[in-house]
Amino acid sequence: MAKNNKKSTPAKKIVKAAKRVVKTVTEVRNTAIPRLTPAKKPATPLAITQDQIAKRAYEIYASGNGGSDSDNWFRAERELRAGI
């Protein structure tokens, strides 16, 4: 009967140790600039009605800080979409 001689050679030991080290190494970035996270989009687009825009446009007009009718309308729409 032949003996089962399963001795590890020094090279095999080094490879096993290297595999263990590689698994525990974390990624390193050589930059001071932080990673950018992708902007999160809203799950559903905001549904803004014309009534809401008209109400906000009137509020802008009544404040005395508005411009023309169309300027007030576009400003109200921008503000409502931005969530202001």
Backbone bond lengths (Angstrom), bond angles and torsions (degrees), N, CA, C in turn:
res aa  C-N    CA-C-N  psi(-1)  N-CA   C-N-CA  omega(-1)  CA-C   N-CA-C  phi
1 M - - - 1.431 - - 1.518 109.28 -
2 A 1.305 113.10 136.80 1.457 117.96 178.90 1.522 108.94 -87.09
3 K 1.313 114.65 140.34 1.456 119.14 178.23 1.518 109.38 -77.82
4 N 1.307 114.74 141.18 1.460 120.03 176.97 1.526 107.10 -84.79
5 N 1.300 115.21 99.32 1.448 120.77 -174.80 1.530 108.68 -97.30
6 K 1.337 117.18 92.98 1.467 121.77 -177.02 1.525 110.37 -107.52
7 K 1.272 116.38 57.00 1.446 119.33 177.37 1.522 107.92 -84.78
8 S 1.288 115.61 138.67 1.457 120.23 177.57 1.517 109.05 -82.36
9 T 1.293 114.03 133.78 1.458 118.72 175.68 1.518 107.82 -82.25
10 P 1.312 118.51 158.97 1.462 120.56 179.29 1.532 112.20 -57.06
11 A 1.312 118.56 -34.12 1.467 121.48 -179.89 1.530 109.87 -65.76
12 K 1.327 117.60 -41.55 1.457 120.90 179.43 1.522 110.93 -65.67
13 K 1.317 116.94 -37.86 1.454 120.62 178.16 1.529 110.66 -63.65
14 I 1.319 115.57 -40.88 1.464 120.02 179.62 1.523 110.40 -64.67
15 V 1.329 117.02 -42.51 1.463 121.23 179.89 1.525 110.33 -63.07
16 K 1.327 117.44 -44.09 1.463 120.52 178.79 1.522 111.32 -62.49
17 A 1.321 116.86 -42.47 1.458 120.52 179.40 1.524 110.71 -65.53
18 A 1.318 116.96 -39.04 1.468 120.89 179.40 1.520 110.61 -65.02
19 K 1.329 117.39 -38.86 1.466 120.55 178.84 1.518 110.61 -63.69
20 R 1.342 116.84 -39.13 1.454 119.92 178.03 1.526 110.73 -65.38
21 V 1.311 116.90 -39.87 1.460 121.16 -179.76 1.519 110.54 -67.85
22 V 1.319 117.56 -41.89 1.460 121.46 -178.74 1.520 110.60 -62.19
23 K 1.301 117.73 -36.27 1.455 120.65 -179.62 1.529 112.17 -67.81
24 T 1.324 117.23 -27.99 1.461 119.77 -176.56 1.524 113.50 -95.00
25 V 1.315 118.31 -8.39 1.459 121.07 -178.35 1.522 109.51 -76.86
26 T 1.319 116.07 133.72 1.457 120.30 176.37 1.521 109.28 -98.69
27 E 1.306 114.85 161.59 1.455 120.31 -178.11 1.535 110.03 -70.01
28 V 1.316 115.83 137.63 1.457 121.54 179.41 1.516 108.14 -118.26
29 R 1.327 115.18 131.67 1.463 120.77 176.81 1.514 107.78 -110.30
30 N 1.300 116.48 129.35 1.453 120.93 -179.74 1.518 110.77 -94.96
31 T 1.319 115.84 59.49 1.452 120.57 177.88 1.518 109.11 -150.10
32 A 1.310 114.77 149.59 1.456 119.63 177.90 1.518 111.08 -88.21
33 I 1.318 116.47 -9.25 1.462 121.19 -178.06 1.522 108.87 -80.20
34 P 1.326 118.37 123.90 1.465 119.67 -179.54 1.524 110.99 -69.78
35 R 1.299 115.33 155.57 1.457 120.36 176.51 1.514 109.93 -67.65
36 L 1.303 114.62 144.18 1.456 119.61 176.62 1.517 108.82 -88.26
37 T 1.298 115.95 131.88 1.447 119.75 175.17 1.518 107.66 -92.18
38 P 1.305 117.77 138.93 1.456 118.83 -179.84 1.521 111.35 -63.06
39 A 1.295 115.29 142.03 1.468 120.17 179.92 1.519 109.25 -65.94
40 K 1.300 115.78 135.72 1.456 119.78 179.05 1.515 109.40 -84.52
41 K 1.311 114.60 128.32 1.453 119.74 177.42 1.521 108.30 -88.31
42 P 1.321 116.66 147.19 1.461 117.84 176.85 1.527 109.99 -62.70
43 A 1.301 115.64 146.66 1.464 120.18 -177.88 1.528 111.28 -60.28
44 T 1.307 116.46 -41.69 1.455 120.69 177.46 1.525 108.19 -129.40
45 P 1.322 117.19 141.67 1.461 118.44 178.68 1.522 110.45 -64.62
46 L 1.322 114.83 146.99 1.456 119.50 -179.68 1.529 109.43 -69.65
47 A 1.304 115.91 127.43 1.459 120.90 178.58 1.523 107.79 -94.83
48 I 1.313 115.16 105.21 1.459 121.00 -179.36 1.515 107.78 -107.54
49 T 1.311 115.74 126.76 1.464 120.08 -178.31 1.523 110.37 -89.30
50 Q 1.332 114.99 162.16 1.458 120.24 177.70 1.527 111.04 -65.24
51 D 1.329 116.42 -30.80 1.460 119.74 177.53 1.529 111.35 -63.53
52 Q 1.344 116.16 -41.18 1.460 119.75 178.25 1.525 110.84 -64.44
53 I 1.334 115.99 -42.40 1.465 120.13 179.35 1.524 110.18 -63.98
54 A 1.327 116.12 -44.04 1.474 120.07 -179.06 1.525 110.83 -62.66
55 K 1.326 116.82 -41.21 1.460 120.65 179.68 1.525 110.52 -63.26
56 R 1.338 116.17 -45.56 1.473 119.58 -179.89 1.532 110.67 -67.26
57 A 1.334 117.67 -38.70 1.463 120.60 178.22 1.529 110.27 -61.98
58 Y 1.319 117.18 -38.79 1.471 120.41 177.04 1.529 110.51 -65.90
59 E 1.333 116.79 -39.70 1.465 120.07 178.11 1.525 110.41 -61.77
60 I 1.324 116.48 -40.12 1.471 120.53 178.00 1.530 109.64 -64.56
61 Y 1.338 116.50 -43.97 1.466 121.54 178.91 1.533 110.60 -61.62
62 A 1.322 116.71 -44.88 1.467 121.69 -176.70 1.533 112.18 -68.79
63 S 1.336 117.00 -23.76 1.465 119.29 -179.52 1.529 112.07 -73.75
64 G 1.317 116.18 -17.67 1.463 119.83 -178.90 1.515 113.07 85.81
65 N 1.317 117.78 -0.85 1.465 121.59 -179.64 1.519 112.45 -101.17
66 G 1.314 117.21 5.74 1.455 120.65 -176.31 1.513 112.60 -85.27
67 G 1.306 114.30 179.06 1.456 121.18 177.38 1.513 108.80 -116.81
68 S 1.330 114.85 -132.29 1.458 119.06 177.60 1.525 109.60 -74.35
69 D 1.321 115.13 173.67 1.469 119.45 -179.62 1.530 111.01 -58.98
70 S 1.335 115.70 -45.89 1.468 118.66 -178.22 1.531 110.87 -68.34
71 D 1.341 117.86 -36.90 1.467 120.28 176.60 1.533 110.53 -60.87
72 N 1.319 115.85 -44.55 1.466 119.81 178.95 1.528 111.10 -62.81
73 W 1.324 116.54 -40.38 1.465 121.49 -179.70 1.527 110.32 -62.66
74 F 1.337 117.00 -49.46 1.467 120.53 -178.15 1.527 111.39 -66.36
75 R 1.324 116.34 -37.83 1.460 120.04 177.58 1.527 110.61 -64.37
76 A 1.328 116.03 -43.42 1.480 120.05 178.74 1.528 110.43 -62.10
77 E 1.314 116.24 -42.22 1.477 119.97 179.84 1.531 110.45 -63.25
78 R 1.337 116.55 -44.96 1.476 120.04 178.66 1.527 111.28 -60.18
79 E 1.312 115.71 -45.61 1.463 119.94 -178.41 1.529 111.69 -63.30
80 L 1.314 116.94 -42.16 1.467 120.28 -179.20 1.526 110.95 -67.58
81 R 1.326 117.16 -39.35 1.472 119.65 178.95 1.527 111.39 -68.30
82 A 1.329 116.63 -32.93 1.471 120.30 179.21 1.527 111.26 -78.06
83 G 1.316 116.90 -14.19 1.454 120.55 178.88 1.514 113.64 84.82
84 I 1.303 116.16 22.22 1.477 120.35 -179.91 1.507 109.81 -77.11
